[in-house]
Amino acid sequence: MADQQRADLAALGITFDGEPVVQSQRLAAYQQALLKLAERTYECFCSRREIAEAASAPHGSVARYPGTCRNLTEAERIDRRLRRQPALRLRADGAVQTVHDLLRGDVRTEVDDVVLRRNDGVPAYNLAVVLDDAFSGVDQVVRGDDLLPAAATQAFLTELLGYPPPIYAHVPLAVNAAGGRLAKRDGGVTLPDLAALGIESSAVLGLIAESLDLASPGERVSPDRLLERFDPALLPREPWVVVPSRGLRSGT
């Protein structure tokens, strides 16, 4: 899957700064970070079902960890270890973090007690992505706006580890006709799917550029030409509705 993703980017003309960082080869770095954060973590024995049921109560617009295991006694932790291996969570202690987003401005959000290490011992997403970005020298993160609620927690964690948080730009998603996240069930939307239908990668790049008002309908463009036209201030604020049955036309 990783090879296919790299091939897709290359087909669109996206080049690379160097060799990709492989998380499975960085386990020692994650473990070192967990040791550094030892005083800001706690064991969590909740199952996904228990968390989902607890999170069904109102906690605002984003489901947050309800703090079930935050203040367990040592005796309670010993008892729970006999039944389930614990995950490791960040102890945020109600911290509030402000991040600057190029499209949304200053966004102030309460930091969540996210999982840093799963109960199977594998480093969790929030720890890995923060550490990998810092290791790679990433100073700007551009991603879908569905991840905007996670930015404050990740910026907070970045600072705890001693790194400067990146600048963020959370952009609208490509969605299906119902407004949901675009997925394979919505039809031929991957480059290999489209290639099988006779749609070349250059045409797909043109469609993406059209959705950003960077190209005229049917125009063939290159990344270099798009770079000349690109202005982050002009990025759309609404999702791109992708309808494969209509030839991947953009709409709102």
Phi and psi restraints in degrees (value plus and minus 20) as a CYANA .aco file:
   2 ALA   PHI     -83.2   -43.2
   2 ALA   PSI     -61.4   -21.4
   3 ASP   PHI     -82.0   -42.0
   3 ASP   PSI     -59.8   -19.8
   4 GLN   PHI     -86.2   -46.2
   4 GLN   PSI     -59.8   -19.8
   5 GLN   PHI     -84.0   -44.0
   5 GLN   PSI     -61.5   -21.5
   6 ARG   PHI     -85.5   -45.5
   6 ARG   PSI     -59.6   -19.6
   7 ALA   PHI     -85.2   -45.2
   7 ALA   PSI     -58.5   -18.5
   8 ASP   PHI     -83.6   -43.6
   8 ASP   PSI     -64.9   -24.9
   9 LEU   PHI     -82.8   -42.8
   9 LEU   PSI     -63.2   -23.2
  10 ALA   PHI     -82.4   -42.4
  10 ALA   PSI     -57.6   -17.6
  11 ALA   PHI     -84.7   -44.7
  11 ALA   PSI     -47.6    -7.6
  12 LEU   PHI    -107.8   -67.8
  12 LEU   PSI     -21.6    18.4
  13 GLY   PHI      71.1   111.1
  13 GLY   PSI      -5.0    35.0
  14 ILE   PHI    -107.8   -67.8
  14 ILE   PSI     101.5   141.5
  15 THR   PHI    -119.7   -79.7
  15 THR   PSI     151.9   191.9
  16 PHE   PHI    -140.2  -100.2
  16 PHE   PSI     127.7   167.7
  17 ASP   PHI     -99.6   -59.6
  17 ASP   PSI     -38.3     1.7
  18 GLY   PHI     155.7   195.7
  18 GLY   PSI    -185.1  -145.1
  19 GLU   PHI     -91.7   -51.7
  19 GLU   PSI     120.1   160.1
  20 PRO   PHI     -82.8   -42.8
  20 PRO   PSI     128.4   168.4
  21 VAL   PHI    -100.7   -60.7
  21 VAL   PSI     107.9   147.9
  22 VAL   PHI    -125.3   -85.3
  22 VAL   PSI      95.1   135.1
  23 GLN   PHI     -82.2   -42.2
  23 GLN   PSI     -54.9   -14.9
  24 SER   PHI     -85.5   -45.5
  24 SER   PSI     -33.9     6.1
  25 GLN   PHI    -118.0   -78.0
  25 GLN   PSI     -14.7    25.3
  26 ARG   PHI    -141.4  -101.4
  26 ARG   PSI       3.7    43.7
  27 LEU   PHI     -81.0   -41.0
  27 LEU   PSI     -56.2   -16.2
  28 ALA   PHI     -83.8   -43.8
  28 ALA   PSI     -57.8   -17.8
  29 ALA   PHI     -86.2   -46.2
  29 ALA   PSI     -59.5   -19.5
  30 TYR   PHI     -86.2   -46.2
  30 TYR   PSI     -60.8   -20.8
  31 GLN   PHI     -83.9   -43.9
  31 GLN   PSI     -59.7   -19.7
  32 GLN   PHI     -83.2   -43.2
  32 GLN   PSI     -59.2   -19.2
  33 ALA   PHI     -85.4   -45.4
  33 ALA   PSI     -59.5   -19.5
  34 LEU   PHI     -83.8   -43.8
  34 LEU   PSI     -57.8   -17.8
  35 LEU   PHI     -84.2   -44.2
  35 LEU   PSI     -59.0   -19.0
  36 LYS   PHI     -85.6   -45.6
  36 LYS   PSI     -50.6   -10.6
  37 LEU   PHI    -116.2   -76.2
  37 LEU   PSI      -8.8    31.2
  38 ALA   PHI     -72.6   -32.6
  38 ALA   PSI     -59.7   -19.7
  39 GLU   PHI     -97.6   -57.6
  39 GLU   PSI     -27.2    12.8
  40 ARG   PHI    -134.4   -94.4
  40 ARG   PSI       4.8    44.8
  41 THR   PHI    -151.5  -111.5
  41 THR   PSI     143.4   183.4
  42 TYR   PHI    -171.1  -131.1
  42 TYR   PSI     136.6   176.6
  43 GLU   PHI     -96.9   -56.9
  43 GLU   PSI     119.2   159.2
  44 CYS   PHI    -146.3  -106.3
  44 CYS   PSI     108.4   148.4
  45 PHE   PHI    -129.7   -89.7
  45 PHE   PSI     -11.9    28.1
  46 CYS   PHI     -91.8   -51.8
  46 CYS   PSI     121.7   161.7
  47 SER   PHI    -104.9   -64.9
  47 SER   PSI     145.4   185.4
  48 ARG   PHI     -80.7   -40.7
  48 ARG   PSI     -57.4   -17.4
  49 ARG   PHI     -85.0   -45.0
  49 ARG   PSI     -63.5   -23.5
  50 GLU   PHI     -82.8   -42.8
  50 GLU   PSI     -60.1   -20.1
  51 ILE   PHI     -87.3   -47.3
  51 ILE   PSI     -62.8   -22.8
  52 ALA   PHI     -81.8   -41.8
  52 ALA   PSI     -61.3   -21.3
  53 GLU   PHI     -87.0   -47.0
  53 GLU   PSI     -59.7   -19.7
  54 ALA   PHI     -89.6   -49.6
  54 ALA   PSI     -54.9   -14.9
  55 ALA   PHI     -97.2   -57.2
  55 ALA   PSI     -27.6    12.4
  56 SER   PHI     -90.9   -50.9
  56 SER   PSI     -38.3     1.7
  57 ALA   PHI     -92.4   -52.4
  57 ALA   PSI     133.9   173.9
  58 PRO   PHI     -86.8   -46.8
  58 PRO   PSI     107.1   147.1
  59 HIS   PHI    -151.4  -111.4
  59 HIS   PSI       4.0    44.0
  60 GLY   PHI      77.8   117.8
  60 GLY   PSI    -181.7  -141.7
  61 SER   PHI     -99.3   -59.3
  61 SER   PSI     -35.5     4.5
  62 VAL   PHI    -143.2  -103.2
  62 VAL   PSI     111.6   151.6
  63 ALA   PHI     -87.2   -47.2
  63 ALA   PSI     108.0   148.0
  64 ARG   PHI    -142.4  -102.4
  64 ARG   PSI     138.3   178.3
  65 TYR   PHI     -86.9   -46.9
  65 TYR   PSI     108.7   148.7
  66 PRO   PHI     -98.2   -58.2
  66 PRO   PSI     -21.1    18.9
  67 GLY   PHI      63.3   103.3
  67 GLY   PSI       1.8    41.8
  68 THR   PHI     -74.7   -34.7
  68 THR   PSI     -62.4   -22.4
  69 CYS   PHI    -122.5   -82.5
  69 CYS   PSI     -13.5    26.5
  70 ARG   PHI     -82.2   -42.2
  70 ARG   PSI     -57.8   -17.8
  71 ASN   PHI    -141.0  -101.0
  71 ASN   PSI      15.0    55.0
  72 LEU   PHI     -85.3   -45.3
  72 LEU   PSI     127.7   167.7
  73 THR   PHI     -97.4   -57.4
  73 THR   PSI     145.3   185.3
  74 GLU   PHI     -80.7   -40.7
  74 GLU   PSI     -58.8   -18.8
  75 ALA   PHI     -82.7   -42.7
  75 ALA   PSI     -60.3   -20.3
  76 GLU   PHI     -87.0   -47.0
  76 GLU   PSI     -58.3   -18.3
  77 ARG   PHI     -85.7   -45.7
  77 ARG   PSI     -62.5   -22.5
  78 ILE   PHI     -80.6   -40.6
  78 ILE   PSI     -62.9   -22.9
  79 ASP   PHI     -83.7   -43.7
  79 ASP   PSI     -62.3   -22.3
  80 ARG   PHI     -91.4   -51.4
  80 ARG   PSI     -51.1   -11.1
  81 ARG   PHI     -82.7   -42.7
  81 ARG   PSI     -45.5    -5.5
  82 LEU   PHI     -89.4   -49.4
  82 LEU   PSI     -40.5    -0.5
  83 ARG   PHI    -130.0   -90.0
  83 ARG   PSI     -45.1    -5.1
  84 ARG   PHI    -177.5  -137.5
  84 ARG   PSI     118.9   158.9
  85 GLN   PHI     -91.6   -51.6
  85 GLN   PSI     118.5   158.5
  86 PRO   PHI    -106.4   -66.4
  86 PRO   PSI     130.8   170.8
  87 ALA   PHI    -106.1   -66.1
  87 ALA   PSI     152.0   192.0
  88 LEU   PHI    -140.1  -100.1
  88 LEU   PSI     105.7   145.7
  89 ARG   PHI    -134.2   -94.2
  89 ARG   PSI     133.2   173.2
  90 LEU   PHI     -92.9   -52.9
  90 LEU   PSI     112.9   152.9
  91 ARG   PHI    -114.6   -74.6
  91 ARG   PSI      77.5   117.5
  92 ALA   PHI    -101.9   -61.9
  92 ALA   PSI     -44.3    -4.3
  93 ASP   PHI      35.9    75.9
  93 ASP   PSI      18.0    58.0
  94 GLY   PHI      53.4    93.4
  94 GLY   PSI      -4.1    35.9
  95 ALA   PHI     -82.1   -42.1
  95 ALA   PSI     128.1   168.1
  96 VAL   PHI    -139.5   -99.5
  96 VAL   PSI     113.1   153.1
  97 GLN   PHI    -143.9  -103.9
  97 GLN   PSI     119.1   159.1
  98 THR   PHI    -127.5   -87.5
  98 THR   PSI     109.9   149.9
  99 VAL   PHI    -139.9   -99.9
  99 VAL   PSI     129.2   169.2
 100 HIS   PHI    -118.9   -78.9
 100 HIS   PSI     103.4   143.4
 101 ASP   PHI    -131.9   -91.9
 101 ASP   PSI     113.4   153.4
 102 LEU   PHI     -84.8   -44.8
 102 LEU   PSI     -44.1    -4.1
 103 LEU   PHI    -121.7   -81.7
 103 LEU   PSI     -50.0   -10.0
 104 ARG   PHI    -126.3   -86.3
 104 ARG   PSI     -26.9    13.1
 105 GLY   PHI      58.6    98.6
 105 GLY   PSI    -174.4  -134.4
 106 ASP   PHI     -96.9   -56.9
 106 ASP   PSI     106.2   146.2
 107 VAL   PHI    -140.0  -100.0
 107 VAL   PSI      99.2   139.2
 108 ARG   PHI    -128.4   -88.4
 108 ARG   PSI     102.2   142.2
 109 THR   PHI    -161.0  -121.0
 109 THR   PSI     125.9   165.9
 110 GLU   PHI     -91.7   -51.7
 110 GLU   PSI     117.3   157.3
 111 VAL   PHI     -95.8   -55.8
 111 VAL   PSI     117.0   157.0
 112 ASP   PHI    -114.2   -74.2
 112 ASP   PSI     132.9   172.9
 113 ASP   PHI    -101.2   -61.2
 113 ASP   PSI      52.6    92.6
 114 VAL   PHI     -95.7   -55.7
 114 VAL   PSI     137.6   177.6
 115 VAL   PHI     -93.2   -53.2
 115 VAL   PSI     111.8   151.8
 116 LEU   PHI    -124.9   -84.9
 116 LEU   PSI     -48.6    -8.6
 117 ARG   PHI    -159.8  -119.8
 117 ARG   PSI     108.1   148.1
 118 ARG   PHI     -90.2   -50.2
 118 ARG   PSI     148.0   188.0
 119 ASN   PHI     -94.9   -54.9
 119 ASN   PSI     -25.8    14.2
 120 ASP   PHI    -115.6   -75.6
 120 ASP   PSI     -13.1    26.9
 121 GLY   PHI      70.2   110.2
 121 GLY   PSI     -24.0    16.0
 122 VAL   PHI    -102.9   -62.9
 122 VAL   PSI     112.7   152.7
 123 PRO   PHI     -77.6   -37.6
 123 PRO   PSI     118.4   158.4
 124 ALA   PHI    -106.6   -66.6
 124 ALA   PSI     145.8   185.8
 125 TYR   PHI     -72.6   -32.6
 125 TYR   PSI     -71.2   -31.2
 126 ASN   PHI     -82.0   -42.0
 126 ASN   PSI     -57.2   -17.2
 127 LEU   PHI     -90.7   -50.7
 127 LEU   PSI     -66.6   -26.6
 128 ALA   PHI     -84.2   -44.2
 128 ALA   PSI     -64.0   -24.0
 129 VAL   PHI     -88.1   -48.1
 129 VAL   PSI     -58.0   -18.0
 130 VAL   PHI     -85.7   -45.7
 130 VAL   PSI     -66.6   -26.6
 131 LEU   PHI     -89.1   -49.1
 131 LEU   PSI     -60.0   -20.0
 132 ASP   PHI     -85.8   -45.8
 132 ASP   PSI     -60.5   -20.5
 133 ASP   PHI     -82.1   -42.1
 133 ASP   PSI     -64.7   -24.7
 134 ALA   PHI     -83.8   -43.8
 134 ALA   PSI     -63.1   -23.1
 135 PHE   PHI     -82.0   -42.0
 135 PHE   PSI     -56.4   -16.4
 136 SER   PHI    -106.5   -66.5
 136 SER   PSI     -23.0    17.0
 137 GLY   PHI      54.6    94.6
 137 GLY   PSI       4.8    44.8
 138 VAL   PHI     -91.8   -51.8
 138 VAL   PSI     102.9   142.9
 139 ASP   PHI    -135.1   -95.1
 139 ASP   PSI     -20.5    19.5
 140 GLN   PHI    -165.4  -125.4
 140 GLN   PSI     109.2   149.2
 141 VAL   PHI    -133.4   -93.4
 141 VAL   PSI      97.9   137.9
 142 VAL   PHI    -133.0   -93.0
 142 VAL   PSI     102.6   142.6
 143 ARG   PHI    -178.9  -138.9
 143 ARG   PSI     156.2   196.2
 144 GLY   PHI     -84.5   -44.5
 144 GLY   PSI     127.8   167.8
 145 ASP   PHI     -93.1   -53.1
 145 ASP   PSI     -25.0    15.0
 146 ASP   PHI     -89.1   -49.1
 146 ASP   PSI     -36.1     3.9
 147 LEU   PHI    -118.0   -78.0
 147 LEU   PSI     -17.3    22.7
 148 LEU   PHI     -76.4   -36.4
 148 LEU   PSI     -61.1   -21.1
 149 PRO   PHI     -81.4   -41.4
 149 PRO   PSI     -41.5    -1.5
 150 ALA   PHI    -105.3   -65.3
 150 ALA   PSI     -32.3     7.7
 151 ALA   PHI     -83.7   -43.7
 151 ALA   PSI     -62.5   -22.5
 152 ALA   PHI     -81.7   -41.7
 152 ALA   PSI     -65.1   -25.1
 153 THR   PHI     -84.2   -44.2
 153 THR   PSI     -61.7   -21.7
 154 GLN   PHI     -89.2   -49.2
 154 GLN   PSI     -57.3   -17.3
 155 ALA   PHI     -86.0   -46.0
 155 ALA   PSI     -60.3   -20.3
 156 PHE   PHI     -81.9   -41.9
 156 PHE   PSI     -65.0   -25.0
 157 LEU   PHI     -85.3   -45.3
 157 LEU   PSI     -58.1   -18.1
 158 THR   PHI     -78.6   -38.6
 158 THR   PSI     -65.0   -25.0
 159 GLU   PHI     -87.2   -47.2
 159 GLU   PSI     -58.5   -18.5
 160 LEU   PHI     -78.9   -38.9
 160 LEU   PSI     -54.3   -14.3
 161 LEU   PHI    -104.1   -64.1
 161 LEU   PSI     -21.8    18.2
 162 GLY   PHI      71.1   111.1
 162 GLY   PSI       0.2    40.2
 163 TYR   PHI    -136.8   -96.8
 163 TYR   PSI     133.8   173.8
 164 PRO   PHI     -96.3   -56.3
 164 PRO   PSI     114.1   154.1
 165 PRO   PHI     -84.4   -44.4
 165 PRO   PSI     130.1   170.1
 166 PRO   PHI     -96.5   -56.5
 166 PRO   PSI     149.0   189.0
 167 ILE   PHI    -103.0   -63.0
 167 ILE   PSI     120.5   160.5
 168 TYR   PHI    -130.8   -90.8
 168 TYR   PSI     130.4   170.4
 169 ALA   PHI    -162.3  -122.3
 169 ALA   PSI      84.9   124.9
 170 HIS   PHI    -118.3   -78.3
 170 HIS   PSI      93.6   133.6
 171 VAL   PHI    -122.4   -82.4
 171 VAL   PSI     135.9   175.9
 172 PRO   PHI     -81.1   -41.1
 172 PRO   PSI     131.9   171.9
 173 LEU   PHI    -103.5   -63.5
 173 LEU   PSI     141.4   181.4
 174 ALA   PHI    -106.0   -66.0
 174 ALA   PSI     105.0   145.0
 175 VAL   PHI    -145.8  -105.8
 175 VAL   PSI     146.3   186.3
 176 ASN   PHI    -105.9   -65.9
 176 ASN   PSI    -199.0  -159.0
 177 ALA   PHI     -81.7   -41.7
 177 ALA   PSI     -44.8    -4.8
 178 ALA   PHI    -106.7   -66.7
 178 ALA   PSI     -21.6    18.4
 179 GLY   PHI      67.8   107.8
 179 GLY   PSI     -14.5    25.5
 180 GLY   PHI    -109.7   -69.7
 180 GLY   PSI     145.8   185.8
 181 ARG   PHI     -76.6   -36.6
 181 ARG   PSI     113.4   153.4
 182 LEU   PHI     -85.8   -45.8
 182 LEU   PSI     109.9   149.9
 183 ALA   PHI    -159.2  -119.2
 183 ALA   PSI     149.7   189.7
 184 LYS   PHI     -79.2   -39.2
 184 LYS   PSI     -51.6   -11.6
 185 ARG   PHI     -85.9   -45.9
 185 ARG   PSI     -33.2     6.8
 186 ASP   PHI    -102.1   -62.1
 186 ASP   PSI     -18.8    21.2
 187 GLY   PHI      96.5   136.5
 187 GLY   PSI    -185.2  -145.2
 188 GLY   PHI     -93.9   -53.9
 188 GLY   PSI      73.6   113.6
 189 VAL   PHI    -140.5  -100.5
 189 VAL   PSI     -28.5    11.5
 190 THR   PHI    -108.0   -68.0
 190 THR   PSI     139.9   179.9
 191 LEU   PHI     -79.6   -39.6
 191 LEU   PSI     -63.7   -23.7
 192 PRO   PHI     -81.2   -41.2
 192 PRO   PSI     -58.3   -18.3
 193 ASP   PHI     -80.7   -40.7
 193 ASP   PSI     -65.8   -25.8
 194 LEU   PHI     -89.7   -49.7
 194 LEU   PSI     -55.9   -15.9
 195 ALA   PHI     -81.4   -41.4
 195 ALA   PSI     -57.4   -17.4
 196 ALA   PHI     -85.7   -45.7
 196 ALA   PSI     -42.7    -2.7
 197 LEU   PHI    -112.3   -72.3
 197 LEU   PSI     -16.7    23.3
 198 GLY   PHI      66.5   106.5
 198 GLY   PSI      -6.0    34.0
 199 ILE   PHI    -117.2   -77.2
 199 ILE   PSI      96.5   136.5
 200 GLU   PHI     -96.5   -56.5
 200 GLU   PSI     138.7   178.7
 201 SER   PHI     -80.4   -40.4
 201 SER   PSI     -56.3   -16.3
 202 SER   PHI     -82.4   -42.4
 202 SER   PSI     -54.4   -14.4
 203 ALA   PHI     -90.3   -50.3
 203 ALA   PSI     -57.0   -17.0
 204 VAL   PHI     -84.8   -44.8
 204 VAL   PSI     -62.2   -22.2
 205 LEU   PHI     -80.5   -40.5
 205 LEU   PSI     -59.3   -19.3
 206 GLY   PHI     -83.2   -43.2
 206 GLY   PSI     -59.3   -19.3
 207 LEU   PHI     -85.1   -45.1
 207 LEU   PSI     -62.3   -22.3
 208 ILE   PHI     -82.9   -42.9
 208 ILE   PSI     -63.2   -23.2
 209 ALA   PHI     -82.9   -42.9
 209 ALA   PSI     -58.1   -18.1
 210 GLU   PHI     -83.2   -43.2
 210 GLU   PSI     -58.2   -18.2
 211 SER   PHI     -85.0   -45.0
 211 SER   PSI     -40.7    -0.7
 212 LEU   PHI    -121.2   -81.2
 212 LEU   PSI     -11.3    28.7
 213 ASP   PHI      39.3    79.3
 213 ASP   PSI      13.6    53.6
 214 LEU   PHI    -126.7   -86.7
 214 LEU   PSI     -21.3    18.7
 215 ALA   PHI    -173.5  -133.5
 215 ALA   PSI     133.8   173.8
 216 SER   PHI    -100.8   -60.8
 216 SER   PSI     137.3   177.3
 217 PRO   PHI     -74.6   -34.6
 217 PRO   PSI     107.3   147.3
 218 GLY   PHI      62.2   102.2
 218 GLY   PSI     -22.6    17.4
 219 GLU   PHI     -94.2   -54.2
 219 GLU   PSI     117.4   157.4
 220 ARG   PHI    -112.7   -72.7
 220 ARG   PSI     109.8   149.8
 221 VAL   PHI    -153.0  -113.0
 221 VAL   PSI     147.6   187.6
 222 SER   PHI    -141.7  -101.7
 222 SER   PSI     139.7   179.7
 223 PRO   PHI     -75.8   -35.8
 223 PRO   PSI     -58.4   -18.4
 224 ASP   PHI     -82.9   -42.9
 224 ASP   PSI     -61.0   -21.0
 225 ARG   PHI     -88.4   -48.4
 225 ARG   PSI     -58.5   -18.5
 226 LEU   PHI     -85.4   -45.4
 226 LEU   PSI     -55.5   -15.5
 227 LEU   PHI     -82.0   -42.0
 227 LEU   PSI     -56.9   -16.9
 228 GLU   PHI     -85.7   -45.7
 228 GLU   PSI     -52.6   -12.6
 229 ARG   PHI    -110.4   -70.4
 229 ARG   PSI     -35.6     4.4
 230 PHE   PHI     -92.4   -52.4
 230 PHE   PSI     113.6   153.6
 231 ASP   PHI    -160.4  -120.4
 231 ASP   PSI      92.6   132.6
 232 PRO   PHI     -78.7   -38.7
 232 PRO   PSI     -46.1    -6.1
 233 ALA   PHI     -86.9   -46.9
 233 ALA   PSI     -40.5    -0.5
 234 LEU   PHI    -118.5   -78.5
 234 LEU   PSI     -14.0    26.0
 235 LEU   PHI     -80.9   -40.9
 235 LEU   PSI     118.9   158.9
 236 PRO   PHI     -80.6   -40.6
 236 PRO   PSI     130.6   170.6
 237 ARG   PHI    -124.4   -84.4
 237 ARG   PSI     -21.1    18.9
 238 GLU   PHI    -132.8   -92.8
 238 GLU   PSI     133.1   173.1
 239 PRO   PHI     -83.8   -43.8
 239 PRO   PSI     138.2   178.2
 240 TRP   PHI    -116.2   -76.2
 240 TRP   PSI      95.1   135.1
 241 VAL   PHI    -105.4   -65.4
 241 VAL   PSI      94.7   134.7
 242 VAL   PHI    -121.3   -81.3
 242 VAL   PSI     101.0   141.0
 243 VAL   PHI    -140.7  -100.7
 243 VAL   PSI      74.3   114.3
 244 PRO   PHI     -74.8   -34.8
 244 PRO   PSI     -54.9   -14.9
 245 SER   PHI     -87.7   -47.7
 245 SER   PSI     -35.4     4.6
 246 ARG   PHI    -126.9   -86.9
 246 ARG   PSI       2.9    42.9
 247 GLY   PHI      57.6    97.6
 247 GLY   PSI      10.1    50.1
 248 LEU   PHI      40.2    80.2
 248 LEU   PSI      16.0    56.0
 249 ARG   PHI     -93.3   -53.3
 249 ARG   PSI     129.6   169.6
 250 SER   PHI    -107.7   -67.7
 250 SER   PSI     137.5   177.5
 251 GLY   PHI    -187.9  -147.9
 251 GLY   PSI    -199.3  -159.3
